[in-house]
């Protein structure tokens, strides 16, 4: 490290020395912030989940902002000029192979509109309950999305997240 760089600081009028790293290749560079030091590395900020190889994937980690993706799907599905293509874009498989050798085949997409206008509160012991009508400002509306598949014996409804766990070949993603 070289010691030089004397300068006058206007706020106290005195000379003093600072240590500076001038890229001497025999010493490791300083990390961190400060006068003539390399800035700390910053990581990229993104809302999406990074693309991992299948070996690196953590199945417990949920896809970031999936609720917003699902809401956009609900808003746009019926307006799409080609719903089958829209399903492909949303990564919703038409057929899913099951571990037991069975298959699920997509029959329909259900989008329900729900409005909550009352609430139930159980009494102590849970044998009875109290019903209250909600005031206007507490009334809530939401949509429920389900993908209905036939499994060879009956119908099976999957959520948006469940259906996206498979690709269009039926393999688990």
mmCIF file of the C-alpha atoms, coordinates in Angstrom:
data_MODEL
# 
_entry.id   MODEL 
# 
loop_
_atom_site.group_PDB 
_atom_site.id 
_atom_site.type_symbol 
_atom_site.label_atom_id 
_atom_site.label_alt_id 
_atom_site.label_comp_id 
_atom_site.label_asym_id 
_atom_site.label_entity_id 
_atom_site.label_seq_id 
_atom_site.pdbx_PDB_ins_code 
_atom_site.Cartn_x 
_atom_site.Cartn_y 
_atom_site.Cartn_z 
_atom_site.occupancy 
_atom_site.B_iso_or_equiv 
_atom_site.pdbx_formal_charge 
_atom_site.auth_seq_id 
_atom_site.auth_comp_id 
_atom_site.auth_asym_id 
_atom_site.auth_atom_id 
_atom_site.pdbx_PDB_model_num 
ATOM 1   C CA . UNK A 1 1   ? 0.000   0.000   0.000   1.00 0.00 ? 1   UNK A CA 1 
ATOM 2   C CA . UNK A 1 2   ? 1.305   3.439   -0.852  1.00 0.00 ? 2   UNK A CA 1 
ATOM 3   C CA . UNK A 1 3   ? 1.069   6.285   1.632   1.00 0.00 ? 3   UNK A CA 1 
ATOM 4   C CA . UNK A 1 4   ? 0.730   9.657   0.040   1.00 0.00 ? 4   UNK A CA 1 
ATOM 5   C CA . UNK A 1 5   ? -2.057  12.013  -0.917  1.00 0.00 ? 5   UNK A CA 1 
ATOM 6   C CA . UNK A 1 6   ? -1.787  14.960  1.391   1.00 0.00 ? 6   UNK A CA 1 
ATOM 7   C CA . UNK A 1 7   ? -4.520  17.506  1.061   1.00 0.00 ? 7   UNK A CA 1 
ATOM 8   C CA . UNK A 1 8   ? -6.045  20.353  2.905   1.00 0.00 ? 8   UNK A CA 1 
ATOM 9   C CA . UNK A 1 9   ? -9.536  19.838  4.301   1.00 0.00 ? 9   UNK A CA 1 
ATOM 10  C CA . UNK A 1 10  ? -11.420 23.143  4.139   1.00 0.00 ? 10  UNK A CA 1 
ATOM 11  C CA . UNK A 1 11  ? -13.379 22.522  7.319   1.00 0.00 ? 11  UNK A CA 1 
ATOM 12  C CA . UNK A 1 12  ? -10.341 22.333  9.633   1.00 0.00 ? 12  UNK A CA 1 
ATOM 13  C CA . UNK A 1 13  ? -7.390  23.585  7.577   1.00 0.00 ? 13  UNK A CA 1 
ATOM 14  C CA . UNK A 1 14  ? -4.977  20.793  8.533   1.00 0.00 ? 14  UNK A CA 1 
ATOM 15  C CA . UNK A 1 15  ? -2.918  18.363  6.460   1.00 0.00 ? 15  UNK A CA 1 
ATOM 16  C CA . UNK A 1 16  ? -3.160  14.663  7.199   1.00 0.00 ? 16  UNK A CA 1 
ATOM 17  C CA . UNK A 1 17  ? -2.510  11.344  5.481   1.00 0.00 ? 17  UNK A CA 1 
ATOM 18  C CA . UNK A 1 18  ? -4.940  8.743   4.141   1.00 0.00 ? 18  UNK A CA 1 
ATOM 19  C CA . UNK A 1 19  ? -4.134  5.156   3.284   1.00 0.00 ? 19  UNK A CA 1 
ATOM 20  C CA . UNK A 1 20  ? -5.041  4.322   -0.297  1.00 0.00 ? 20  UNK A CA 1 
ATOM 21  C CA . UNK A 1 21  ? -4.940  1.124   -2.282  1.00 0.00 ? 21  UNK A CA 1 
ATOM 22  C CA . UNK A 1 22  ? -3.489  1.827   -5.706  1.00 0.00 ? 22  UNK A CA 1 
ATOM 23  C CA . UNK A 1 23  ? -4.050  -1.668  -7.047  1.00 0.00 ? 23  UNK A CA 1 
ATOM 24  C CA . UNK A 1 24  ? -0.857  -3.220  -5.692  1.00 0.00 ? 24  UNK A CA 1 
ATOM 25  C CA . UNK A 1 25  ? -1.092  -6.759  -7.049  1.00 0.00 ? 25  UNK A CA 1 
ATOM 26  C CA . UNK A 1 26  ? 0.601   -8.243  -3.958  1.00 0.00 ? 26  UNK A CA 1 
ATOM 27  C CA . UNK A 1 27  ? -2.250  -7.329  -1.632  1.00 0.00 ? 27  UNK A CA 1 
ATOM 28  C CA . UNK A 1 28  ? -5.912  -8.341  -1.963  1.00 0.00 ? 28  UNK A CA 1 
ATOM 29  C CA . UNK A 1 29  ? -8.254  -5.498  -2.915  1.00 0.00 ? 29  UNK A CA 1 
ATOM 30  C CA . UNK A 1 30  ? -10.316 -3.981  -0.111  1.00 0.00 ? 30  UNK A CA 1 
ATOM 31  C CA . UNK A 1 31  ? -13.984 -4.838  -0.088  1.00 0.00 ? 31  UNK A CA 1 
ATOM 32  C CA . UNK A 1 32  ? -16.510 -2.459  1.278   1.00 0.00 ? 32  UNK A CA 1 
ATOM 33  C CA . UNK A 1 33  ? -17.331 1.148   0.791   1.00 0.00 ? 33  UNK A CA 1 
ATOM 34  C CA . UNK A 1 34  ? -15.285 4.192   1.529   1.00 0.00 ? 34  UNK A CA 1 
ATOM 35  C CA . UNK A 1 35  ? -12.686 6.503   0.132   1.00 0.00 ? 35  UNK A CA 1 
ATOM 36  C CA . UNK A 1 36  ? -10.938 4.889   -2.894  1.00 0.00 ? 36  UNK A CA 1 
ATOM 37  C CA . UNK A 1 37  ? -12.242 1.389   -2.093  1.00 0.00 ? 37  UNK A CA 1 
ATOM 38  C CA . UNK A 1 38  ? -14.233 -0.837  -4.371  1.00 0.00 ? 38  UNK A CA 1 
ATOM 39  C CA . UNK A 1 39  ? -17.974 -0.675  -3.705  1.00 0.00 ? 39  UNK A CA 1 
ATOM 40  C CA . UNK A 1 40  ? -19.657 -3.726  -2.205  1.00 0.00 ? 40  UNK A CA 1 
ATOM 41  C CA . UNK A 1 41  ? -21.173 -6.003  -4.822  1.00 0.00 ? 41  UNK A CA 1 
ATOM 42  C CA . UNK A 1 42  ? -24.940 -5.619  -5.106  1.00 0.00 ? 42  UNK A CA 1 
ATOM 43  C CA . UNK A 1 43  ? -27.316 -8.367  -6.055  1.00 0.00 ? 43  UNK A CA 1 
ATOM 44  C CA . UNK A 1 44  ? -29.950 -7.914  -8.717  1.00 0.00 ? 44  UNK A CA 1 
ATOM 45  C CA . UNK A 1 45  ? -33.489 -7.252  -7.559  1.00 0.00 ? 45  UNK A CA 1 
ATOM 46  C CA . UNK A 1 46  ? -36.270 -9.059  -9.379  1.00 0.00 ? 46  UNK A CA 1 
ATOM 47  C CA . UNK A 1 47  ? -39.828 -10.111 -8.692  1.00 0.00 ? 47  UNK A CA 1 
ATOM 48  C CA . UNK A 1 48  ? -39.628 -13.397 -10.568 1.00 0.00 ? 48  UNK A CA 1 
ATOM 49  C CA . UNK A 1 49  ? -38.266 -16.644 -9.260  1.00 0.00 ? 49  UNK A CA 1 
ATOM 50  C CA . UNK A 1 50  ? -34.865 -17.270 -10.909 1.00 0.00 ? 50  UNK A CA 1 
ATOM 51  C CA . UNK A 1 51  ? -34.581 -20.090 -13.423 1.00 0.00 ? 51  UNK A CA 1 
ATOM 52  C CA . UNK A 1 52  ? -32.964 -23.043 -11.648 1.00 0.00 ? 52  UNK A CA 1 
ATOM 53  C CA . UNK A 1 53  ? -32.012 -26.372 -13.106 1.00 0.00 ? 53  UNK A CA 1 
ATOM 54  C CA . UNK A 1 54  ? -34.186 -29.255 -11.896 1.00 0.00 ? 54  UNK A CA 1 
ATOM 55  C CA . UNK A 1 55  ? -31.366 -30.452 -9.652  1.00 0.00 ? 55  UNK A CA 1 
ATOM 56  C CA . UNK A 1 56  ? -31.167 -27.079 -7.896  1.00 0.00 ? 56  UNK A CA 1 
ATOM 57  C CA . UNK A 1 57  ? -34.904 -26.506 -7.579  1.00 0.00 ? 57  UNK A CA 1 
ATOM 58  C CA . UNK A 1 58  ? -36.400 -26.276 -4.108  1.00 0.00 ? 58  UNK A CA 1 
ATOM 59  C CA . UNK A 1 59  ? -39.901 -27.770 -4.329  1.00 0.00 ? 59  UNK A CA 1 
ATOM 60  C CA . UNK A 1 60  ? -40.936 -26.078 -1.081  1.00 0.00 ? 60  UNK A CA 1 
ATOM 61  C CA . UNK A 1 61  ? -40.250 -22.607 -2.467  1.00 0.00 ? 61  UNK A CA 1 
ATOM 62  C CA . UNK A 1 62  ? -43.432 -21.130 -3.884  1.00 0.00 ? 62  UNK A CA 1 
ATOM 63  C CA . UNK A 1 63  ? -43.365 -19.114 -7.078  1.00 0.00 ? 63  UNK A CA 1 
ATOM 64  C CA . UNK A 1 64  ? -43.065 -15.439 -6.258  1.00 0.00 ? 64  UNK A CA 1 
ATOM 65  C CA . UNK A 1 65  ? -46.201 -13.319 -6.862  1.00 0.00 ? 65  UNK A CA 1 
ATOM 66  C CA . UNK A 1 66  ? -48.229 -16.348 -7.986  1.00 0.00 ? 66  UNK A CA 1 
ATOM 67  C CA . UNK A 1 67  ? -51.366 -14.732 -6.547  1.00 0.00 ? 67  UNK A CA 1 
ATOM 68  C CA . UNK A 1 68  ? -50.888 -11.784 -8.925  1.00 0.00 ? 68  UNK A CA 1 
ATOM 69  C CA . UNK A 1 69  ? -50.303 -14.108 -11.873 1.00 0.00 ? 69  UNK A CA 1 
ATOM 70  C CA . UNK A 1 70  ? -53.494 -15.991 -10.968 1.00 0.00 ? 70  UNK A CA 1 
ATOM 71  C CA . UNK A 1 71  ? -55.467 -12.728 -10.697 1.00 0.00 ? 71  UNK A CA 1 
ATOM 72  C CA . UNK A 1 72  ? -54.230 -11.678 -14.156 1.00 0.00 ? 72  UNK A CA 1 
ATOM 73  C CA . UNK A 1 73  ? -55.290 -15.097 -15.505 1.00 0.00 ? 73  UNK A CA 1 
ATOM 74  C CA . UNK A 1 74  ? -58.797 -14.678 -14.047 1.00 0.00 ? 74  UNK A CA 1 
ATOM 75  C CA . UNK A 1 75  ? -59.100 -11.144 -15.474 1.00 0.00 ? 75  UNK A CA 1 
ATOM 76  C CA . UNK A 1 76  ? -58.073 -12.184 -18.984 1.00 0.00 ? 76  UNK A CA 1 
ATOM 77  C CA . UNK A 1 77  ? -59.098 -15.798 -19.610 1.00 0.00 ? 77  UNK A CA 1 
ATOM 78  C CA . UNK A 1 78  ? -62.612 -15.234 -20.979 1.00 0.00 ? 78  UNK A CA 1 
ATOM 79  C CA . UNK A 1 79  ? -61.473 -12.235 -23.059 1.00 0.00 ? 79  UNK A CA 1 
ATOM 80  C CA . UNK A 1 80  ? -58.751 -14.253 -24.811 1.00 0.00 ? 80  UNK A CA 1 
ATOM 81  C CA . UNK A 1 81  ? -59.435 -14.922 -28.483 1.00 0.00 ? 81  UNK A CA 1 
ATOM 82  C CA . UNK A 1 82  ? -58.094 -18.485 -28.099 1.00 0.00 ? 82  UNK A CA 1 
ATOM 83  C CA . UNK A 1 83  ? -58.508 -19.977 -24.622 1.00 0.00 ? 83  UNK A CA 1 
ATOM 84  C CA . UNK A 1 84  ? -56.500 -23.126 -25.479 1.00 0.00 ? 84  UNK A CA 1 
ATOM 85  C CA . UNK A 1 85  ? -53.476 -20.996 -26.404 1.00 0.00 ? 85  UNK A CA 1 
ATOM 86  C CA . UNK A 1 86  ? -54.035 -18.889 -23.311 1.00 0.00 ? 86  UNK A CA 1 
ATOM 87  C CA . UNK A 1 87  ? -53.873 -22.057 -21.182 1.00 0.00 ? 87  UNK A CA 1 
ATOM 88  C CA . UNK A 1 88  ? -50.599 -23.003 -22.872 1.00 0.00 ? 88  UNK A CA 1 
ATOM 89  C CA . UNK A 1 89  ? -49.151 -19.540 -22.169 1.00 0.00 ? 89  UNK A CA 1 
ATOM 90  C CA . UNK A 1 90  ? -50.195 -19.905 -18.525 1.00 0.00 ? 90  UNK A CA 1 
ATOM 91  C CA . UNK A 1 91  ? -48.470 -23.344 -18.353 1.00 0.00 ? 91  UNK A CA 1 
ATOM 92  C CA . UNK A 1 92  ? -51.714 -25.202 -17.556 1.00 0.00 ? 92  UNK A CA 1 
ATOM 93  C CA . UNK A 1 93  ? -51.380 -28.794 -18.821 1.00 0.00 ? 93  UNK A CA 1 
ATOM 94  C CA . UNK A 1 94  ? -54.157 -30.483 -20.782 1.00 0.00 ? 94  UNK A CA 1 
ATOM 95  C CA . UNK A 1 95  ? -53.052 -33.931 -19.593 1.00 0.00 ? 95  UNK A CA 1 
ATOM 96  C CA . UNK A 1 96  ? -51.173 -34.937 -16.459 1.00 0.00 ? 96  UNK A CA 1 
ATOM 97  C CA . UNK A 1 97  ? -49.534 -38.306 -15.895 1.00 0.00 ? 97  UNK A CA 1 
ATOM 98  C CA . UNK A 1 98  ? -49.863 -39.563 -12.320 1.00 0.00 ? 98  UNK A CA 1 
ATOM 99  C CA . UNK A 1 99  ? -47.318 -41.558 -10.319 1.00 0.00 ? 99  UNK A CA 1 
ATOM 100 C CA . UNK A 1 100 ? -49.693 -44.545 -10.202 1.00 0.00 ? 100 UNK A CA 1 
ATOM 101 C CA . UNK A 1 101 ? -49.843 -44.679 -14.004 1.00 0.00 ? 101 UNK A CA 1 
ATOM 102 C CA . UNK A 1 102 ? -53.197 -42.907 -14.260 1.00 0.00 ? 102 UNK A CA 1 
ATOM 103 C CA . UNK A 1 103 ? -53.864 -39.724 -16.184 1.00 0.00 ? 103 UNK A CA 1 
ATOM 104 C CA . UNK A 1 104 ? -55.771 -36.527 -15.624 1.00 0.00 ? 104 UNK A CA 1 
ATOM 105 C CA . UNK A 1 105 ? -57.407 -34.840 -18.622 1.00 0.00 ? 105 UNK A CA 1 
ATOM 106 C CA . UNK A 1 106 ? -58.474 -31.204 -18.429 1.00 0.00 ? 106 UNK A CA 1 
ATOM 107 C CA . UNK A 1 107 ? -62.218 -30.797 -18.987 1.00 0.00 ? 107 UNK A CA 1 
ATOM 108 C CA . UNK A 1 108 ? -62.981 -27.226 -17.951 1.00 0.00 ? 108 UNK A CA 1 
ATOM 109 C CA . UNK A 1 109 ? -61.833 -24.039 -16.317 1.00 0.00 ? 109 UNK A CA 1 
ATOM 110 C CA . UNK A 1 110 ? -64.111 -22.733 -13.556 1.00 0.00 ? 110 UNK A CA 1 
ATOM 111 C CA . UNK A 1 111 ? -64.028 -19.135 -12.397 1.00 0.00 ? 111 UNK A CA 1 
ATOM 112 C CA . UNK A 1 112 ? -66.548 -18.332 -9.674  1.00 0.00 ? 112 UNK A CA 1 
ATOM 113 C CA . UNK A 1 113 ? -67.446 -14.902 -8.335  1.00 0.00 ? 113 UNK A CA 1 
ATOM 114 C CA . UNK A 1 114 ? -67.905 -14.890 -4.566  1.00 0.00 ? 114 UNK A CA 1 
ATOM 115 C CA . UNK A 1 115 ? -69.247 -12.111 -2.347  1.00 0.00 ? 115 UNK A CA 1 
ATOM 116 C CA . UNK A 1 116 ? -69.085 -12.445 1.446   1.00 0.00 ? 116 UNK A CA 1 
ATOM 117 C CA . UNK A 1 117 ? -72.041 -10.618 3.055   1.00 0.00 ? 117 UNK A CA 1 
ATOM 118 C CA . UNK A 1 118 ? -72.108 -12.254 6.509   1.00 0.00 ? 118 UNK A CA 1 
ATOM 119 C CA . UNK A 1 119 ? -69.846 -13.821 9.105   1.00 0.00 ? 119 UNK A CA 1 
ATOM 120 C CA . UNK A 1 120 ? -70.082 -16.684 11.581  1.00 0.00 ? 120 UNK A CA 1 
ATOM 121 C CA . UNK A 1 121 ? -68.418 -16.627 14.986  1.00 0.00 ? 121 UNK A CA 1 
ATOM 122 C CA . UNK A 1 122 ? -68.456 -19.869 16.987  1.00 0.00 ? 122 UNK A CA 1 
ATOM 123 C CA . UNK A 1 123 ? -69.473 -19.709 20.630  1.00 0.00 ? 123 UNK A CA 1 
ATOM 124 C CA . UNK A 1 124 ? -67.361 -21.364 23.333  1.00 0.00 ? 124 UNK A CA 1 
ATOM 125 C CA . UNK A 1 125 ? -67.449 -25.128 22.930  1.00 0.00 ? 125 UNK A CA 1 
ATOM 126 C CA . UNK A 1 126 ? -68.240 -24.841 19.227  1.00 0.00 ? 126 UNK A CA 1 
ATOM 127 C CA . UNK A 1 127 ? -71.820 -26.178 19.514  1.00 0.00 ? 127 UNK A CA 1 
ATOM 128 C CA . UNK A 1 128 ? -73.448 -22.944 18.392  1.00 0.00 ? 128 UNK A CA 1 
ATOM 129 C CA . UNK A 1 129 ? -72.486 -19.810 16.519  1.00 0.00 ? 129 UNK A CA 1 
ATOM 130 C CA . UNK A 1 130 ? -73.324 -16.163 16.112  1.00 0.00 ? 130 UNK A CA 1 
ATOM 131 C CA . UNK A 1 131 ? -74.267 -14.780 12.692  1.00 0.00 ? 131 UNK A CA 1 
ATOM 132 C CA . UNK A 1 132 ? -73.666 -11.144 11.754  1.00 0.00 ? 132 UNK A CA 1 
ATOM 133 C CA . UNK A 1 133 ? -74.501 -9.334  8.538   1.00 0.00 ? 133 UNK A CA 1 
ATOM 134 C CA . UNK A 1 134 ? -71.422 -7.449  7.348   1.00 0.00 ? 134 UNK A CA 1 
ATOM 135 C CA . UNK A 1 135 ? -71.637 -3.676  6.949   1.00 0.00 ? 135 UNK A CA 1 
ATOM 136 C CA . UNK A 1 136 ? -71.148 -2.451  3.385   1.00 0.00 ? 136 UNK A CA 1 
ATOM 137 C CA . UNK A 1 137 ? -67.503 -1.465  3.850   1.00 0.00 ? 137 UNK A CA 1 
ATOM 138 C CA . UNK A 1 138 ? -66.632 -5.010  5.065   1.00 0.00 ? 138 UNK A CA 1 
ATOM 139 C CA . UNK A 1 139 ? -68.355 -6.871  2.232   1.00 0.00 ? 139 UNK A CA 1 
ATOM 140 C CA . UNK A 1 140 ? -65.652 -8.543  0.169   1.00 0.00 ? 140 UNK A CA 1 
ATOM 141 C CA . UNK A 1 141 ? -65.587 -9.910  -3.334  1.00 0.00 ? 141 UNK A CA 1 
ATOM 142 C CA . UNK A 1 142 ? -63.169 -12.428 -4.784  1.00 0.00 ? 142 UNK A CA 1 
ATOM 143 C CA . UNK A 1 143 ? -62.833 -14.921 -7.595  1.00 0.00 ? 143 UNK A CA 1 
ATOM 144 C CA . UNK A 1 144 ? -62.106 -18.614 -7.250  1.00 0.00 ? 144 UNK A CA 1 
ATOM 145 C CA . UNK A 1 145 ? -60.267 -20.389 -10.060 1.00 0.00 ? 145 UNK A CA 1 
ATOM 146 C CA . UNK A 1 146 ? -60.250 -24.164 -10.516 1.00 0.00 ? 146 UNK A CA 1 
ATOM 147 C CA . UNK A 1 147 ? -59.126 -26.502 -13.267 1.00 0.00 ? 147 UNK A CA 1 
ATOM 148 C CA . UNK A 1 148 ? -61.366 -29.550 -13.450 1.00 0.00 ? 148 UNK A CA 1 
ATOM 149 C CA . UNK A 1 149 ? -59.693 -32.753 -14.629 1.00 0.00 ? 149 UNK A CA 1 
ATOM 150 C CA . UNK A 1 150 ? -61.124 -36.240 -15.214 1.00 0.00 ? 150 UNK A CA 1 
ATOM 151 C CA . UNK A 1 151 ? -59.050 -39.010 -13.601 1.00 0.00 ? 151 UNK A CA 1 
ATOM 152 C CA . UNK A 1 152 ? -60.809 -41.983 -15.245 1.00 0.00 ? 152 UNK A CA 1 
ATOM 153 C CA . UNK A 1 153 ? -63.333 -42.388 -12.423 1.00 0.00 ? 153 UNK A CA 1 
ATOM 154 C CA . UNK A 1 154 ? -64.429 -38.910 -11.448 1.00 0.00 ? 154 UNK A CA 1 
ATOM 155 C CA . UNK A 1 155 ? -63.660 -35.234 -11.461 1.00 0.00 ? 155 UNK A CA 1 
ATOM 156 C CA . UNK A 1 156 ? -60.703 -33.679 -9.669  1.00 0.00 ? 156 UNK A CA 1 
ATOM 157 C CA . UNK A 1 157 ? -60.350 -29.912 -9.194  1.00 0.00 ? 157 UNK A CA 1 
ATOM 158 C CA . UNK A 1 158 ? -56.857 -28.407 -9.092  1.00 0.00 ? 158 UNK A CA 1 
ATOM 159 C CA . UNK A 1 159 ? -55.864 -24.909 -8.076  1.00 0.00 ? 159 UNK A CA 1 
ATOM 160 C CA . UNK A 1 160 ? -53.794 -22.667 -10.336 1.00 0.00 ? 160 UNK A CA 1 
ATOM 161 C CA . UNK A 1 161 ? -50.635 -23.494 -8.350  1.00 0.00 ? 161 UNK A CA 1 
ATOM 162 C CA . UNK A 1 162 ? -51.360 -27.253 -8.396  1.00 0.00 ? 162 UNK A CA 1 
ATOM 163 C CA . UNK A 1 163 ? -51.956 -27.331 -12.155 1.00 0.00 ? 163 UNK A CA 1 
ATOM 164 C CA . UNK A 1 164 ? -48.756 -25.364 -12.819 1.00 0.00 ? 164 UNK A CA 1 
ATOM 165 C CA . UNK A 1 165 ? -46.745 -28.008 -10.939 1.00 0.00 ? 165 UNK A CA 1 
ATOM 166 C CA . UNK A 1 166 ? -46.978 -30.114 -14.106 1.00 0.00 ? 166 UNK A CA 1 
ATOM 167 C CA . UNK A 1 167 ? -45.934 -29.406 -17.682 1.00 0.00 ? 167 UNK A CA 1 
ATOM 168 C CA . UNK A 1 168 ? -48.037 -30.254 -20.766 1.00 0.00 ? 168 UNK A CA 1 
ATOM 169 C CA . UNK A 1 169 ? -46.400 -33.692 -21.034 1.00 0.00 ? 169 UNK A CA 1 
ATOM 170 C CA . UNK A 1 170 ? -47.624 -34.474 -17.506 1.00 0.00 ? 170 UNK A CA 1 
ATOM 171 C CA . UNK A 1 171 ? -44.166 -34.325 -15.926 1.00 0.00 ? 171 UNK A CA 1 
ATOM 172 C CA . UNK A 1 172 ? -43.851 -32.626 -12.564 1.00 0.00 ? 172 UNK A CA 1 
ATOM 173 C CA . UNK A 1 173 ? -42.123 -29.256 -12.895 1.00 0.00 ? 173 UNK A CA 1 
# 
